[in-house]
Every structure is written in structure tokens, then in C-alpha cells.
Amino acid sequence: MPTTADDQWLTRDELAQRLKIPAKTLAVWASQQPQKGPRYVRMGKYCRYLLSDVIDWERKQFED
């Protein structure tokens, strides 16, 4: 559930464009245990990424 009024859900394709990587890479990351990429939720057959989660994940990439 969005954490702020400005938060939004991204599709896998939208996130792939943001990160400039193939959408298939996101699918592979999501299937790995532990999950490698940003946190996501399934809404029926669709995967959605909360923008605030993506931003947190991006920041953590500099820490590792």
C-alpha cells in the first residue's frame, strides 16, 4: 500500500526503463532467494513495484 500521496506503483517495464536494464533481469532477480532486486508485490498476474521501495533499494546499492 502506498506510503505517501505522491507514491506510485511501477510496472516491471517501467522499472526496467528507469534502471536501464531488461525487464527479464527484474524477473530473474525476483525469482532468486533471497530476492536480489527491489521489493515487489503480485497483483493477480502482475508484479508491481512501489516507487518509494525502489528508491530505498537504489540507495542501498551504494552501501553494499
Backbone as ProteinMPNN parsed JSONL, in Angstrom:
{"seq_chain_A": "MPTTADDQWLTRDELAQRLKIPAKTLAVWASQQPQKGPRYVRMGKYCRYLLSDVIDWERKQFED", "coords_chain_A": {"N_chain_A": [[0.837, -1.166, 0.0], [0.584, 2.231, -0.826], [2.84, 4.583, 0.67], [2.843, 7.33, 0.812], [1.001, 10.169, -0.44], [2.152, 10.908, -2.809], [3.398, 8.664, -3.707], [3.771, 5.929, -6.023], [2.783, 3.127, -8.068], [4.875, 1.047, -9.989], [5.184, -0.611, -13.105], [6.776, -3.653, -14.186], [8.047, -3.198, -16.628], [8.208, -0.384, -16.62], [9.916, 0.027, -14.455], [12.173, -1.276, -15.411], [12.864, 0.43, -17.518], [13.501, 2.699, -16.032], [15.781, 1.809, -14.625], [17.336, 1.138, -16.715], [17.725, -1.485, -17.689], [17.086, -4.86, -18.895], [13.681, -5.989, -18.719], [13.414, -8.673, -18.226], [15.601, -9.255, -16.602], [14.798, -8.188, -14.153], [12.736, -9.982, -13.591], [14.19, -12.339, -13.253], [15.755, -11.63, -11.012], [13.691, -11.364, -9.134], [12.93, -13.986, -8.822], [14.979, -15.184, -7.487], [16.376, -16.49, -4.448], [17.855, -15.372, -1.538], [15.668, -12.665, -2.493], [16.92, -10.635, -5.045], [16.56, -8.112, -6.313], [14.599, -5.007, -6.148], [11.932, -4.811, -3.71], [8.737, -6.236, -4.375], [5.231, -6.617, -5.237], [2.673, -8.986, -5.947], [-0.078, -8.51, -7.943], [-2.626, -10.098, -8.719], [-1.867, -11.494, -11.742], [0.13, -9.726, -12.192], [3.19, -7.999, -11.525], [4.135, -5.489, -9.311], [5.925, -2.557, -8.388], [6.61, -0.503, -5.705], [7.288, 2.876, -5.819], [8.646, 4.245, -3.733], [9.867, 2.085, -2.412], [11.576, 1.228, -4.415], [13.303, 3.425, -4.635], [14.483, 3.355, -2.076], [15.808, 0.869, -2.293], [17.567, 1.448, -4.409], [19.257, 3.333, -3.162], [20.456, 1.721, -1.234], [22.125, 0.193, -2.785], [24.48, 1.533, -3.049], [25.622, 1.186, -0.613], [26.428, -1.449, -0.363]], "CA_chain_A": [[0.0, 0.0, 0.0], [1.44, 3.407, -0.924], [3.16, 5.2, 1.946], [2.53, 8.762, 0.741], [0.107, 10.517, -1.544], [2.952, 11.051, -4.023], [3.95, 7.371, -4.092], [3.069, 5.323, -7.148], [3.154, 1.771, -8.449], [5.54, 0.926, -11.279], [5.176, -1.921, -13.733], [8.134, -4.184, -14.397], [8.623, -2.485, -17.782], [8.549, 0.987, -16.21], [11.116, -0.037, -13.622], [13.289, -1.635, -16.292], [13.257, 1.662, -18.206], [14.14, 3.573, -15.033], [17.102, 1.274, -14.307], [18.017, 0.896, -17.996], [18.061, -2.907, -17.754], [15.967, -5.618, -19.458], [12.632, -6.409, -17.786], [13.681, -10.072, -17.884], [16.532, -9.25, -15.482], [13.986, -7.996, -12.947], [12.031, -11.243, -13.342], [15.177, -13.281, -12.714], [16.059, -11.191, -9.647], [12.542, -11.643, -8.277], [12.813, -15.427, -8.6], [16.116, -15.641, -6.689], [16.223, -16.5, -2.999], [16.921, -14.286, -1.252], [15.358, -11.797, -3.629], [18.061, -9.763, -5.346], [16.148, -6.769, -6.725], [13.714, -4.281, -5.251], [10.731, -5.487, -3.226], [7.591, -6.111, -5.264], [4.032, -7.362, -4.853], [1.882, -9.533, -7.048], [-1.483, -8.107, -8.006], [-3.079, -11.057, -9.718], [-0.718, -11.986, -12.513], [1.03, -8.604, -12.435], [4.139, -7.571, -10.499], [4.209, -4.034, -9.181], [6.981, -2.056, -7.523], [6.286, 0.786, -5.115], [8.393, 3.783, -6.115], [9.441, 4.512, -2.525], [10.699, 0.902, -2.192], [12.625, 1.247, -5.444], [14.271, 4.459, -4.256], [15.24, 2.806, -0.935], [16.685, -0.178, -2.821], [18.634, 2.108, -5.167], [20.197, 3.929, -2.201], [21.189, 0.633, -0.581], [23.115, -0.362, -3.708], [25.733, 2.239, -2.803], [26.142, 0.751, 0.679], [26.973, -2.804, -0.472]], "C_chain_A": [[0.892, 1.242, 0.0], [1.633, 4.082, 0.428], [2.888, 6.695, 1.973], [1.605, 9.005, -0.442], [0.856, 10.61, -2.871], [3.525, 9.727, -4.515], [3.138, 6.789, -5.247], [3.594, 3.918, -7.405], [3.775, 1.79, -9.828], [5.356, -0.487, -11.806], [6.62, -2.393, -13.868], [8.804, -3.467, -15.568], [9.031, -1.058, -17.418], [9.81, 0.998, -15.359], [12.341, -0.386, -14.464], [13.784, -0.399, -17.051], [13.991, 2.603, -17.255], [15.581, 3.128, -14.763], [17.963, 1.022, -15.545], [18.587, -0.527, -18.055], [16.877, -3.646, -18.39], [14.953, -6.01, -18.373], [12.852, -7.857, -17.349], [14.668, -10.177, -16.712], [15.782, -9.071, -14.166], [13.239, -9.272, -12.586], [12.976, -12.279, -12.739], [15.513, -12.911, -11.273], [14.937, -11.553, -8.69], [12.433, -13.124, -7.942], [13.938, -15.978, -7.728], [15.801, -15.569, -5.201], [17.594, -16.349, -2.365], [16.766, -13.376, -2.462], [16.476, -10.773, -3.819], [17.638, -8.316, -5.623], [15.241, -6.097, -5.723], [12.492, -5.116, -4.866], [9.576, -5.241, -4.201], [6.403, -6.862, -4.672], [3.375, -7.896, -6.114], [0.452, -9.059, -6.89], [-2.09, -8.946, -9.115], [-1.868, -11.606, -10.432], [0.338, -10.914, -12.753], [1.939, -8.338, -11.249], [4.175, -6.05, -10.505], [5.242, -3.665, -8.138], [6.552, -0.681, -7.013], [7.498, 1.702, -5.272], [9.254, 4.059, -4.884], [10.336, 3.317, -2.179], [11.859, 0.859, -3.181], [13.711, 2.249, -5.067], [15.114, 3.992, -3.075], [16.24, 1.759, -1.415], [17.86, 0.436, -3.59], [19.688, 2.695, -4.22], [21.052, 2.853, -1.542], [22.253, 0.027, -1.491], [24.471, 0.303, -3.527], [26.393, 1.794, -1.495], [26.833, -0.597, 0.581], [28.329, -2.842, -1.119]], "O_chain_A": [[1.862, 1.298, 0.755], [0.705, 4.147, 1.235], [2.717, 7.271, 3.047], [1.452, 8.157, -1.322], [0.267, 10.414, -3.934], [4.076, 9.662, -5.614], [1.965, 7.119, -5.422], [4.707, 3.571, -7.009], [3.277, 2.46, -10.733], [5.372, -1.449, -11.039], [7.56, -1.62, -13.685], [9.995, -3.163, -15.509], [10.076, -0.577, -17.856], [10.668, 1.867, -15.516], [13.424, 0.157, -14.244], [14.99, -0.208, -17.206], [14.983, 3.227, -17.63], [16.488, 3.956, -14.681], [19.154, 0.732, -15.441], [19.745, -0.744, -18.412], [15.771, -3.108, -18.42], [15.334, -6.323, -17.244], [12.513, -8.224, -16.224], [14.568, -11.106, -15.911], [16.097, -9.731, -13.175], [13.121, -9.61, -11.408], [12.601, -13.01, -11.821], [15.551, -13.782, -10.404], [15.187, -11.995, -7.569], [11.901, -13.483, -6.891], [13.863, -17.121, -7.277], [15.054, -14.699, -4.753], [18.46, -17.175, -2.653], [17.629, -13.331, -3.339], [16.916, -10.131, -2.865], [18.322, -7.389, -5.19], [15.117, -6.548, -4.584], [12.077, -6.009, -5.604], [9.462, -4.16, -4.778], [6.55, -7.639, -3.729], [3.507, -7.327, -7.198], [-0.148, -9.196, -5.824], [-2.075, -8.568, -10.286], [-0.947, -12.126, -9.802], [1.33, -11.16, -13.438], [1.512, -8.438, -10.099], [4.238, -5.413, -11.557], [5.416, -4.361, -7.138], [6.177, 0.192, -7.795], [8.61, 1.332, -4.895], [10.479, 4.1, -4.992], [11.453, 3.512, -1.7], [12.981, 0.498, -2.825], [14.9, 1.95, -5.17], [16.327, 4.204, -3.061], [17.395, 1.764, -0.989], [19.002, 0.001, -3.443], [20.886, 2.559, -4.467], [22.245, 3.058, -1.319], [23.195, -0.595, -1.0], [25.502, -0.302, -3.821], [27.589, 2.004, -1.3], [27.741, -0.874, 1.364], [28.909, -3.916, -1.276]]}, "name": "protein", "num_of_chains": 1, "seq": "MPTTADDQWLTRDELAQRLKIPAKTLAVWASQQPQKGPRYVRMGKYCRYLLSDVIDWERKQFED"}
